[in-house]
Amino acid sequence: MADVKGRSGRRALATGALLLGLTVSGLAQEATLRFAEPMATVINARCWDETQEQWLEKREADAPLFFDAVHRFLLMRFPNAAEVIHAKVTEGFRVVSATLVLHYDKHEWLRVPGYRHRGYALKGQDGPKWHAQVWALRRSWIADRELGPTWNAAVNGLLYWDKGGGWSHGLDRSAEPQGKAGLWPEHAIGEVDVTPSLIDGSDGTTFEQRLRRLADCGFLIQKAELSEPFRGEKATVIGCNRIWVTAPELVVVLERDPNGARARVLPPPVDVRALAAKLTATGPQGLPSTRIPEKLQALAAAYRIKPADMPDWMWQRVRELRELRTPSDKRYASTKLFDQLESGRREDYDAAMELILSSPPGWFMGHSHLDFMLPLLCYDDMLPEVVRYHLRKYFESRWTPPYDEKALQTRVGYHGGMATFNHQNQFRNEALLAGEVLGMTDLAIHGYRNLSLLNRQMIFNDGTIQERGDTFYLGISLGTLGCTRTFSVDPLARLKADIGAEKVIFECNATYHPGLRRRVSRVARRYRIEDLVLAQDVPRGILHTLSRKGVLIETDKLHMYPDPVLAARLEAGEKLGRHQASQALGTRTVNFHACQPDRVALCAPWGAEWEANVTDEKPLPFLTVSTDYVRALLKDPVYNVTYLARNYGLASVNLDNGVEWPMVATWRRKDRDVEHLEELGLLWMWTYANGQLANFAQQQEPRSVRNSPLRGMLQHRNKLIHLTRPVDQAIAKPDLKDGLGTLSSRVIMMQYDQPNPPKVFVNGEAVTSFPASAKMGDVITIDEGVTYVGLIPIPSTVLGDDTPVSISYMFPRLELSATLLARPEGQWLSMDAPEALEPLSGIAGGWVVELGDTHEHGSFAAFGKHMQRAALTTRWAGKEKVYHVAYSNGGDTLEIGYGTGFTREARYPPISPPQILAYERVNGKSPWPVRGIDLDCPLGQLGKGEILEKGGAVLRTVVGQPAMLRIEPISGTYEGVNPFIDPTSFELSTPEGAVVRSEGPLGCGRITIRPKENTLWVDYHLPPPEGDLGVELLQADARKGLHGGHPDYEAPLSRFFRPGVDVRLARKQSSRALLVAGLSQPPTVYLNKQALSGPFQTISDGKQDMAPHSHRALTGGDW
């Protein structure tokens, strides 16, 4: 039964109208006519070819007058009103007003039968104050079981609405609503002024025609409230909740016409039954808007055919994603949606339609709302019109009033409010696509504005995205950005999103090890150790589609290695907490969560065929260094490093400004591509205060402090110095109420080969049992098959070199803990007292890490001897509060000055590295790229310098303009990218002598050349003639001095535009032609994936470094 609240009265379905009475005022100057018990019925979108008497359940037959905002509209007319009103007019009266009066009966609240609902979200909230919205209808109808109106037709199966539900303004219903009236328990009578339906002749009708239309067509009533955002995202979905009414009346007030006008002849009423008989004989008028598509199996089969331009191996990887099942499937009903659409089976198709139609507009889907955009964008030819209508309503409820400007800003994507990378991607891309689908130009323009801001602020401003190494959140970002790059109707928006996604994927791929089959990177956020260990994610799924040999492993399982104790408790029926329940199931193998594998597959291809060489065949060793200016807030960047050797990878960030895993090491234990978790080893470091974790992220273990210390690191290839200190006093104060007694830096290693636990050695002596111990400065080595791990605990600044280091093991976790502070009970350092700041700022210590393998050292014994030759020197400068640490081994010397005197009052804003790191040197020099280079790896560069160089290829642009150069030696491919519409000079040259130069400044584009095949690919779009209004809006905001978010926390927008650039001139200034030289024959050119016919003009360029005869391609035209 429905959860219904309201009055007790009931009315049966009326089939006629009753004149309640005639009231005449003194001297017969005014008259009031009241009509009651109208003819009424309800049309239902989910029963589009059925009349109300056919679809209404018997239990509701005694209260048939109801309506909602989406699917069920109440039709009402007063058949004899025309004759009665006309009679008064012939007596010399004229209409003054007409009012439709509705009496509130009840409403649905916590439950809505037939619809998904979250009644708990409404509990405790104030009841509704909903309104009836009234439209004047334009088509005749009759309440009848067989001939009555349906969602499709005014006369069932014979006279069709122009649009389903009578939605065609001007043809099915009035152009504007007549008005609305409140209906709720405390406002039990609603009155709507419907006078315009009688007196407004702007459509060319006479009064008599309007009078007849009033009686024959009547009114359509729907609920005005599609959603109520103020109730919160989970409770906003009230569009399908019904209102019941009783005792409707039409009240018409007339007055004596001073002009003495008299009515003309009243047109006769439409005989709907006669009309039905005629249309039965001659054929229906119009077509049903909602129909199940014909040849459903053929339509579905078309989606299962490999795209002609997709390689067979890539299609195989895409299909593997489509078949992938995840632990999240049970939580997300939309998981099966796309499989159901493509199966070709009617029962699956019906289930998909039912899922959509039973989800009220705005139904909260966390980060997955775009799953309901994809049917419109990808499967439109398979959708009945009512489903298209419903999906449009779904996004109307999220992006149209009653959301005010402030509420829209909280959704991040509208006016540019800041949040994390995934929030920006989710809402900005959804707003962009919703604006396009709904025809909301202003919303779309703001979407284009914020897509440009996303590229400028979060993607191309530095070499490191905020969610580097992440599983959960980066998947949301790529899953939404991928929808825009694939499905936006604006070609320039698609190109910008595609280039943005390419940069993110390039960064991911630069940290991907093809032998380990995983990324090796510092990790922004993952929240659970199991996510770091295995839970394969959207970025890895994308790379899977860009790999000939495949990336994903263990996909035949949903979980591995459950906790046996918790699993038994769960099996016994005990209710466990969220984290315990997760541990009881075991480590998840995949975690696509808010962006299911189907969406990743639908957005494929994610790159060109040559990307597979970057994924599978990257040259090892492979070193990547990238900057992070933290959304342009830092003058001096943080540096991220990933080093990939034959059998292992090591990654770190030089200053931990608040990432969950600031360093990670990963290796394989056998010299072959990893296929199982047991073949991997992982290692990271965390800081512990008072014996518990100090980390800003909630882990699967207790925390003493909900923040992380400012850790400093210096990495050179396979070597790393890691230093830590206490969490800042002001930040730790709320958590460490009893003060700080102990501080330790711990190495945590996970290894799942239970029969072969880690082989640990201290100064060459094997550890035969656990727990074990070492001391500061000892050389600890771990034999992991083909990979070797070396560790040296760095002495604490406040404890002696003989301080013990504990070593413990409990499958699958090996833990080494170096104590940095140990205060007796009663002498703990206060987090509140100012006098404690001095001793707190003098504590530091950490670890040295060095990795090796059989390829580099031959045997583990040789690696052990190598580690024994290492030299570690430390010096504490107490006055300056700088810990000087140097590590030398194998011809390299790493030196770092780690400052402990600086203290933060809050976690934000971010800290600039020079405030903590006095210096960083490798072999006497700075280890970092020159300024202007933001990402450097063997296969490309990204930066704002004038010149990018890699592998003999050179990209020349202008200083301050972000650009990207990529090379792929196996296929001989070179790529240069300008990610913005800001016009810039552009020249790409290759080591083979080929040169591509724009004839004039180049706008947003990607130029790819393969000289050995004489082939050129150009992805390029000019702004439309009216300009790129989104970017123009962004630059206008920059000129106003606005910031990328709150001015206390985000950089000015002006930082994201090159000085002197006026994007309003981009179309006029941007190049329409390219000059190509140095090829052995005229090039084959593809412009936006379409082959250009040629031949191309041969010209003499006149520039010294161009060949005497260049080919001028892409002449003229608006691309």
N, C-alpha and C positions, 0 to 999 in steps of 0.2 A: 504494500500500500504506500501511496505517496505520503511524505511528511507534509501535512497540510495544516495551516493555521488560518482561522477566520470565523465568519458568522455561520449560523446554522441554517439559514434559509436556502431553499432550492427552487429552481424553476425548470420546467420541462422545455424541450426544444420547441420553439414557436414556429408556426408555419403561416401566420397571418399577421395583421396589425389591427389595433383597436384604438379608436378615438376615445380617450378617457373623458374629455370634456371640452367645452367651449366657454371661455370666460370673456365677457364683454364689459368694458368699463363704462362709466357714466357717459351719457349722450352718444354712446356707440362710437367713440373716437378711437378706441383700442380694442383688440381682440387677441386672446391667447388660445392656441390650439395645442393639445397634448395628445401625443400618439404613444401607445404602449403595446407590449407583446409583439415585437417586430418579427419578421421572418429572419432567421439567423442560422448560421452554420459555420463550421471551422474547416479551413483547408490545412493540410499537413504535408510538409515537405518530405517527410520520410515515408509517406504513403501517397506518392505523387499522382497516382491514377485512381485513387479511391475517394469516394465521398465520405463525409463524416459518419453517416449511418453505417458505412461499410467498415471503417477502421476503428470506430469508437468502442472501447471495451464496455461490456454490460455494466460493470461496477461503477462506471462514470456516466451512465446514460441519464441519470436524474439531475446532473449538473453539467450540461453541455456547453455553457457559455464561458469560454476561457480563451486565453491567448498568451503568447510569450513574444520574445523579441526576435526570434530566429526562424522557427519552423512552423508554428501554429498561429494562424491569423484568424481572427473572428470577423466574419462578414455579416452585415446587418442592414436590413432595409425595411421601410414602412410602406407596403404596397398601396394602400388607399390614401396616403398622404397627399398625393398630387391632386386628386379630385376634390378633396376637402379644402385644401389651400386655394385651389383654383376657384372654387365656389366663392370664397371670401373675397378674392381679388375681383371677381366680376361684380361684387357688391360695392366696389370702390375702395377696397383696402389695398395696402401694399405691405410687403414683408419688411419688418424692422430687424428682426434677429431670428436665428434658428440655433437651438442648443441641443446637443446630444447629452443626455444625463445617464450616467452609469452608477450603479450601486455596488460597492465593494462586497464580495462574499467571503473569499478566502485566498490564500496564496500558498505556493510550495516553498519550502525553506531548506531543511537539512538534507532531504532526499528528493530526487527527481527521477521517477521510474523511467527506465529506458536510457538513462544518461549516466555517464561517469560523474561521480560527485565526491566531494570531501566535506561532508557535513561537519566534521570536527573543526574545520577552519572557521565555520560560522558560529559555532557555539560560543555563547557569551557576548556576541556582538549585538548591537541594536538591530531591531527588525527593519524590514525594508520600507522605503518610501518611494515606491515605484509609480510610474505614470502610464496611462493609456494614451497612445498616439493615434490620431484618427486621420484617415485619408478618405477622400471622395473617390468612389469607384467609377469607372467609365464603361463597364460592360454589364449587360443584363444577366441575371441568373435566377435560379429557383432552388429552394431547399427541397431536395428530393433524393431518395436513396440511389436512383439510377442516373438521373440527369443533373444532380446537384454539382456545384463547383468542386474542383480538385485543385491541387497545386499546379497542375498542368493546364487546366481548362476551366473557363467560366461555365461551359455546359459540357459535362463529362464526355470526353472522347469525340466531341463534335466542334465546339467553338473554343479554340485555344487562346490562352493569354499570349500577348506578345512576348512576355518574359514570365518564367515560372513564378508563382506566388503573386501574380498581378503586379510585378515590380516595374513595368515599363511606365515611366512618368509621362503623362500626357495621353497615353494610349490605354493603359490598363487602370491607372489611377491618376489623381491630380498631380500636377507638377510639384506641388509643395503640400506638406501636411496641413490639415485644417487647424490643428492645434493639439494640445495634450492636457491631461488633467490627472492630478494625483489620486491614487487609490490605495489606501492602506487602512488598518483598523481604526486609527484615529482620524482618518480623513475618508469617511465611508461613502461620500458622494462626490463624484467627479463630473464636472460640467465642461464640455468642449464647445466652443463657438464654431458652428459649421455654417454660419451665415454666408460666407463666400460661395458655398456650393449653390446658393440660390440667386445671389445678386451680382456675382462677378461674371461679366460677359466678355472678358478679355479674350476668350477663346472663340469668339464669334457666334456664340449661341444666343438664342432668345430666352427670355424668362420662362416661357412655356416649355421649351426644350430642356432647360435646366431643371424645371419642376418634375418633368417626366423622368429625367435621369436620376433625380433624387429618389423617386419611388421605385424605379426599376433596377437601379444599380446599387444605391445606398452607400455604405461605408465599409472600409476595411480598418480593423483595429488591431494594433500590435503594441507590445510593450516598448516603451521608449528606451529603457536601460539595457544596452547590450552587455555591459560589464560595469563593475563598480570597483575601480582600482584602489579606492581608499580602504577597502577591506583587506588588502594584502593579496599577493599574487595567487595564493592557493584558494582564496575565498572570492576572488573577483568574478568568477565564472557563474553569473546568475542569469545569463541571457535566455536559457531554456527553462528557467523557473516560471511557472504559470501564475496568472492572476485569474480568478473567477469573478464574474459579475452577475448580478440579478436585476430584475425590474428595469431594463433599459427604457428610456423615454426619449422622444423627440418633442421638444417644446418650441413652437413657432409663435412669435409675437408679431402682430400686424397693427398698423395704424391707418386711419382714414387718409387716403391719398388726396392732398389739397388740389392736385391737378385734375382730379376726377377721372384718371386713366382707368381703362377697363381692359381686362385680359383678352387676349386673342384665343383662338381655338387651341385647346390642349391636345397634343399628339396622343394617339391611343397607346395603351400599354403594350409592351412587347410580350407576345404570347410565346414564352420560352418552349413550351411543349410543341407548339406548331413549328417553331424555328428548328427544334431538334428533329422533327419529322422531315422537314425540308432538307436539312443537312445530312440526314441519314440517306436520303434518296440521291442527293447531288454530290455528296462527299464532304468531309470535314473542312472547316475553314481554319487555315493556319496549320502549324505543326506543333507537336508537343515539344516543349523545351527540354524536358528530361526524359531520356530514353537510354536503355542499356545499349551500348554500342553493338552494332552488328559485327559478325566475324570476330568475336572476342579472342578466340584462340589465335587467329592470324595476327591480330594486333599485339597480343602478348608475345608471340614467337618472334616478332620483329625486334623486340628488346633483348632477345637472347642471341642475336646474330653478331658476330665479331665485326666491329667497324672496319671498313676497308683499309684505312690507313694505320691500323694498329697491328704491330708485329704479333705473330702467333704466340711467342713466349710471353709477351706482355698480357695478351688476352687470357692465357692460362693463369697468370698470377692474379688478374682481376677476378676471374671466376673462383679462384681459391678463396679470395676475400669474401665473395658472395656466399660461399658455403661455410664460412667460419662461424662458429657458435661461441658465445661468450657467457661468462657468469652473470652478466647484466641482462640477458635476454628475458628472464622472468619478470624483471622490474619494469621493462619498457615495452608497452604493448605495441608500439610502432616498430619494434624490431622486425616483425614478420611482414610488415606492410608491403615492402617492395617485392619480396618473394611471392606474396599472394597476388600482386598485380601481374607478375610475369609468368605465373604458373600456367595460365590458360584454362584453369578449372573454374567453373562457375561458382562452386562453393567457396573457393578461396577468394574469388573476386567479390562475392557478396560479403564475406567476412571483412575484407578490406574496406568496403564502402560503409559497413556497419561500424567499424572502428572509428572512421572519420566522423560520421554523422552522430555518433553517440558521445563524441568529445565536444563539450560546449565550447563556444568561442572563447579563446584565452585560456583554455585548460592548461594548467601549469605543467610544463615539461622540462623544468630545470634549464639545462643548456641545450636542449634538443628541439627547440621550437621549429627550426628549419626543416625538420623531418616532415612537417605538414606543409611546407612550402614546395618541397620536391615533387609531390604529385602534380601540382599546377605547372611546374617548370619542366618536368621530365616526362610525365605520363598524361598530358592534357587530352590526347585523343582517346584515352580509355575512360575518361571520367564522365559520368552523367552531369548535366548542367547543375543539378541541385547540389552535387558534391563540390563543383567549382564555386558555386554561390556560398556554400558553407565554409569552405576554406578561405574565401575572401573575407567573410564575416569573422573568421578566426583572427585574421591579422588586422582587420578593422578594430577589433576589440582591444588590440595591443597598441595600435598606433594612431588612433583618431580620438578626438574628444570623447569623454570628459577628461582626458589627461591634460593637465595644465603644463606650462613650460617647465616649472620646477620638477614635476613628476617625470617629464620626458628626460630631463637632464640626469635624473637618478638612473635612468636606463643607459646612461653613458654614451650612447651612440648618436644622440640627436644634435645637441649644440656643442658637443665636444668635451663633456665632463670626463675627467680622468678616472681610470681604475686600472686593474691589471690588464695585461695583453689580451687574455681570453675574453674578458668582459667587453673590451673595446671591439674586438673582432665580432663577438656574438651579436651585440646590439647594433653596431654600425652596419654590418653586412645585412642583418635582418631588416633594418630600417631602409636601406638602399633597395633591397629586393621588394619589400612591401610597398614602398613608394612607387616602384615600377609596375607591380602587379595591380595595385589599386588605382593607378592613375593619379596619385597624390604628388604633384610636381614638387611642392615645397619640401615634402619629406624626402623625395628622391634626391633633390639638390643637396639637402643637408647630409644625406648618405654619401653622395659623391665628395662633399667637403670633408667629411670625416674619414673616408677611405684615403683621401690624399694626406690628411693629417696622420693617419695610421702609418702610411709609408714613410712620411718625413720624420716623424717623431719616434716611432717604435721599431721600424724595420731598417731603414737606410741611414739613420743618424749615426749608427755605430755598427761594429761587426758582430755584436752579440745581442740577440733578442732577450727580453726579460725572462722568458720561460725556457731558456737553454737547458737541454738535457731532461726536461720535464716529460712525464707520461700523461697524466690526467689533463692538465690545463692546456698544454700545447696542442693536444688533440682537438680540443674545442676550437682553438684559434685556427688551425689549418682546416678543420672541417667546415667552418663558416666562411673563411676566406676562399676556400675551394668552391663553394656554391656561387659566389660572385664571379670568380674567374671563369666558371663554366656556364652560368645561366643568365647573367645580366643581359638585358636587351641593349645596353649601351656598349658599343665596341671599345671605346676608350676606357670605360670602367673595367671591362673584362681584361684589357691589357694591363692596366695598373695592378689589378688584383693578381693577375698571373705572374707579373714580374715580382710583386711582393712575395707571393707564395714561393717562387723560384729561389729568391734569396734565402728564405727561411729553410727550404729543403736543402739548398746548397750548404748552409751552415750545419744542418743536421748530418748531411752526407760527409762533410769534412771531418766529423767525429765518429763516423761509422767504420767499424773494422769488419771486413768481409769474412775473415776467418773466425772471429768471435761471434759474428752475426748479431752484433749489438753496437749501440753508440757508447762511446767512452767520453764522458763529459762531467764537469761539475754540474750539479743538479739544483735548479732553482727550488722546486717543490715536488715532492712525491707523496709525502705524508705517511707512507707505510714502507717498512723495510721490504716487504714482499714485492712492492712495486719496483723497487730498485733491483731486486734479485732477478725477477723474470717478467712480471706482468707486461706483456707486449702491447704496444699502444698504437695510436693513429699514426704518428710519425714513422714508426717501424712498418706499419701496414702500407704507407705510401712508398717507402723504400722497397717494400716487397714487390710492388708493381713496377719498380725501376730496376729490378734485378733478374737476370736470366736464371740464376741458380736458386733464388729465393732467400728470404730473410727470416721468416718466422720459423720457430721450432716448437716442438711439444704441443702442437695444436690439436692433437687427437685427445687431449685431456683438458678438463676445465680447471682442475686443481691438482697440486702435488704436495706431498709431505704434510699431511694434516697433523695437528697436535694430538697425540693419541689420548691424552687425558681429557682434553676439551671435547674431542670427537665423541668419546664415550658418554660424556655428560649430555652432549647435544642429542645423541642417539637415544638416550634414556628419556628424552622429552624435556630436559631442563632448559629454561629460557636463559640464554646468555646475552651479554652485552654485545654491541656491534663489533668491537674489535675482537672479543673472545670468539664470537660466532665465526668471524673471518678466519681466525687461527684454527678453529675446529675443522673448517673445510680444507685448509691448507693454502699454500701459495698459489695464487691465480696465474694461469699461463697467459691469458690475454686480458686486457683492460681497455676496451674501446669506449666503454661507458657512454658519455654524452654524444659521441659521434660514432655510430655503429659502423661495422665494416661495410654494410651496404652503401652508406653514403660515400665512404672513401672510394668504393668501386664505381659509383655513379659519376663521380667527379673525375675519373680517369679519362685520358692519360694525364699524369702529373708531370710529364716531361717528355722530351724527345728520346728516340731510341738510343742515342749515344750516351744518355745518362746512365745506362746500365754499366758502361765501362767505368764510370766514376764510382758506382756502387760496388761492383764486383772486382774490378781490376786496378784499383788505385795503387800507385807505387808505394811500397813500404821500404824503409820507414817513411812516415807521413806526419809532418809537424804543422799544426794550425795554431796561430796566435790571433786573437781578436780583441778589439776594444769594447768597453762598455762605459759610456758617458752618463748612464742612468737618466735617460730622457733629456739629455742636454743640460743636466743640472751640474755636472762636474766639469771643471776646467781641465783636470788631469784624469785620464780614464783609468778604470780598472782593467786589467788584462786577464783574459782567459786563455789557457794553454791546453792543447790535447796533443799527445804524442802517441802514435801507433807504430809499434814494432811488429816483427813477424808473428809473435805469439802473445802479445800483450798490449795494453794501452794504459797510459797514465794521464790524468787530467786534473787541473786545479785552476783556482782564481787567485790572483796575487793578494787581494784584500777582500775578506768576507764581509760584505756590506749587508748581509742578511740572506744567505742562501742555505738550503737545508743540508746539502752535501757539498762543501767547498772543495773537496778533493775526492777522487775516486780512482782506484786502480782495478783493472779487470784483465784476466788472462785465461788462456786455455791450457789444459793439462796434457793434451795430446796434440801432435803436429798434424792436425786435420781440421777441416771445417766443423765447428761445433754443431752437434745435432741434439744433445741432451744437456739438461741442467747440470748433471753430475760432471760434465767435462769442463765446467767453468769454475773460476775462483774470483771473488770480489773482496775489495778492501777499502775501508774509508776510516776517517778519524772524526771523533766527536769529543767535546769537552764536557766533563761531569763536575758538578758542584754539590758538595755534601753527599756524594755517592750516587746522585741521580743526574739525568741528562739535562744539559742547559741548551735548549734549542727552541726557536720560535715556532716550530711545527710540532703538532701532536703526533707522537710516535707510538709504537706498540710497547712502550715501557714508560714508567713514571718519569715526570720532569720535576726538577727542583726550581728551575727558572724558565719562564716562557719567552726567553730570548737567547740569542747566541752572542758569544764574545766577538770582538774584532780580531779575527785570526789573520795572520800574515803568512804568505807563502812565496817561495821562489822556486820555479821549476825550470830545469833545462833538460829537455828531452826526457830521459828515463830517470832523472834524479830530482828530488824534491826536498826542500826544507819547509817544515810545517811548524808554526809557532802560535801559541795561544796564551791567553791571560784571563783574568776574571771578567765576568759580565760587568759593565759599568755600574757603579754604585747606585745612581738614581734609577736606572732601568731595573736592576735586580731587587731593589728595596721592597716592592710589593710582595715578592715571592720569598725572599730570604729574610723573613721576619726575625729569625733567631741569629742571623749573621752567617758568615762564611767560615766554615771550619776546615773543609778539605776541597782541593781542586786537583783534578787529574786530566791528563790528555790520553785518550784511549784509542788504540788501533783495533778495529773490529774487522774480522775476516769471516766471510761466509763461504763454505765449501760443502757440497752435498754428496760427495762420494763417500758414503758412510763406511764401507769396508776399508777405505784407504784414507784415514784422517791425515791432516797436515803433519809433515815431518819438520819439527822445529829444532833448531840448533842455537846454542848460546856460546859464542866464541869458539865455534867448531865442535862443541860437545852436544850430542843428541839429547833432547829432552825425552825421557822415557815414560813419564807419567805426569798427570796434571792434578792439582795445580803445581806450577813451577815458578821460578823467579829468576830475575837477572838484576842488574843494577845499571844506573845511568852510565852512558858511554859504551856499554857492551854492544857487541855486534851480534845481532839476532838474524839468522837466515832461515828461510822456509823453502823446502824442496817441494815444488808443485809440478812434478813431471817434467815437461819441456820448458817450464817457466820457473824462475827463481826470484824470491823476494828477499830483499835486504832491508833491515830496520836498525836504527840506532837511536835510543832515547836521548834527547838533548837535556842536560841537567837543568834543574830549576834554578832560578836566580836566588832563591831563598833557602834551598836545601842542598846538602852535600852530594858529591858524586857517588857516594855509596848508598844513596837512597834506593830502596828496592823497587823493582818493576815486577808486577805480578803477571803471570801467564796462566790463563784458564781456558778450558775447552769443554763445551757441551754441544754435541751435534745439533746444528751444523755450524756453530759459532765459536771461533777462536778469538779470544780477547786478551790484549796486552795493555796494561794500565800503568802509565808513568805518573807518579805522584808529584805534583808541583807545589802543593801547600798541605800541611798537616798541623793544625793547631790543637792544643789540648782542650778538652771540654772546659768551658768557662772562660776561654781566651779567644773565642771566635771573633773575627773582624766584623764590626757592625756595618750594616748597609745604610744606616741612618746617621751615624755620628760623623761630623766633618773630620775629626782627627783620624778616622780610619782610612780616609782617602789616600794618605801618604803610603802606608804599607800596602794597600790594595794596588796602588799604581807601580809597585815594585816587584810584581810576581809575573814570571813568564817561563816558558819551557815548551817542549814539544818533541818532534821526531824528525829524523832523516829517513827518507824512503829511496831505495834504488832498486829497479827491476832489471832483470836480465833473462836470457834464455839460452837454449842449446845452440842456437844459430850464432850467438855472440860470444859465448864462453865455452861451448863444448860440453862440459860436465858441471854438475853441481859442485863438485869439489873445487874445480877451477874458479867458479863464482865465489865460493867461500874464501878462497885465498885472495881473490880480487877485493872482497869486502874487508878483509883484515888489513889490507894496505891503505884503506881509506883514512883520512885525517879529518877530525872534527875539532874545531877550536871555538871557544866561546869567551866573551868578555862582557861583563855587566858594567855599564857606565851609569852609576847610580845618580849622579848629579843631573845628567841629561835624560835619564830614564830611557836609555836605549840599550837593547840587548843585541850585541854584535855576534853573529854566528857565521862561520865559514865551514864549508864542506868541500874537500878535495878528493877526487878519485878518478882514475882512468884518464888523466890529462885534463880534466875540467875542474874549475874552482868556482863554487857558488858562494856569494857573500850577500848578507842581508843585515840591515840595521832596523830592528823591530822596536818601535817606540811604544811605551806603556804609560806615558804621562798624560796623553790626551784622554779626555773623558767626555762621554755623551750624556746629554740630559734626556734624550729620547732616541728611539730607533731611527726616526726620520727627522731631518733630511739625510741623504747619504753622505758618507765621509769620503773626502778626497784622499787618495793613497799617500801623498806627501805628508799628510797629517799624522800618519802612523808609520810609514816606511821611510826611514832616513835615507836609505839608498838600496839599490838592488844591482848587483853586478854578476856577470858570468865571464870568467876569464878576463876580468878587468874592465869590461865594457857593459853598457846597458844592454839588456837582453831584448829590448822591445823595438818594434819597427819604427821607422821615422814617422813623425807626425804627418797626417794625411793618409796613412795606410791604416784602415780599420779592420781588415781581415786579410790575412796572408796565409796561403797554404800552397802546396806544390801544384795545384790545379786552378789557381786563380787568386785575384786580389779584389778588394772592395775598398773604396776610400773617396776622399774629397780633394786629393791632390791633383795636380794637372796631368800627371803621368802615372799610369798603372802598367807594370811589366811582369810577364811571367812566361817562362819557356820560350823566350825569343819573340813573343807577341807583345805589342805595345798598344795601349789605348790612350789617346790624348784627348782631353776635354778642357775644362777650365778649373782653376782653383776655387774651392768652395762648392763645387757641384758634385754631389754623390754620383758615383758611377761604379760599374762592376765589369770586370774582365774575367772570363773563364776560358780555359783551354782543356782539350781532351786529346792527348797525343795519339791514342790508338786509332781513332777514326780520322785524326787530323782536323779537328773542329775547333774553331775560335769564335768567341762571342763577346760582343761589347753591348752594354746596356746603359741607357739614360732612363732612370725610373720615373722622372717627372716630366711634365709638359714644359718646364722652363727651358727655353731654347739654349742650346750650348753647341759650341764647335765640337766636331766629332771626327776622329780619324782612328781607324783600326788597321794595324799592319801586322803581318804574320812573318815567321822566320823564312817561309818559302818565297817571300817577296811580294805577296799580294797586299794591296792597300785598298781600303774602303773609306772614302771621305764624303761627308755630307756636303752638298752644294748649298752652303748657308747653314745656319744653326739647326741642329736636330732637336725635335721635340721628343715626347715620350716614345721610346722605341727600343727594339732589340735587334741587333744586326749579327747574324751568324754566317760564317763563311767556312767552306771546306775547299781549300785551293786545289788539292789533288783531284777533286771531282769537278772543279770549276762551277761550284754551286753556291748560291747566295740565298739565305732565307731572311726576309725582312718582316718583322712584326711592328707595325707603325700605324698610328691613327692621329690625325690632326683633331684639335677641338672642333666642334660643330660651328657653323657660321655665327650662331649667337654667342659663342664662347663657351669655355668650360666653367659654367656658372658655380659649380661647387668649389673649385679651386679659387675662383675669383672671390667668392664669399669668404673663404679662409684667409686670403691675403688682405681683404678689407678688414677682417677682424684683427689681423696682425697690425695693420696701420692704426687701429684704434688703441693699440697697446695691450690687447688681450693676451692671456696666457693659455697654455695647453690644458689648463685645468685651474684649480685653486691657485691664485698667485703666490701663496705662501709655500706651495709645494711643487709647482710646475713652471717650466721655462716659458719665457715670452714666445709667442708664435713667430715673431720676427726672426728668431734664430733658425727657422726651418725654411727660409727663403734666401737665395743667394742675393747679395746686395746688388741693386740696380735692375733686378728682374721685375717686369710688370707682366703678370700672367694674362692680363686683358689683351696683350699684343701677341700672345703665343701663336695663334693661328696665322696671323699676318707674317710673323717673323720666321716661322718654322720652315725648314727645307721641304721641297717637293721632289728632290732628285738626289741620287747618290752617284758618285764617281768611283768606278771600280777599275783597278789597274793591276798588272803583274800576274794575270792568269794566262795560261797557255792558249786559251781560246775564249770566245765570248761566253759569258756566264749564263747558266740556267738560273733563273730568278723566280722565287716564290714570294709573293706579297700577301701577307696574312693568310698563308697556306694555299693560295691560289697561284698556279703557274702563270707567269706573264709571257705573252706570245713572242715578244721581240720582233725583229732584230732591234738591238739598241743602238742608239746614236754613238758613233765613234768620234771623239773630239781630242784636241790637243789641250791638255790641262794647263800647261805653262808653268807648272810647279816642279821644282828641281827634283823632289823625291818621288814624283809620279812618273810612270812610264810615258813615253812620248804620245802614245795613243791610249786613251782611257775610254771605257764604256760608260755612257751616261744612261743610267737605268731609272725607271720610275718617273719619266718626264711628265709634268703636268698632273692635273686631276686632283680631286678631293678624295682622299682615301677614306 
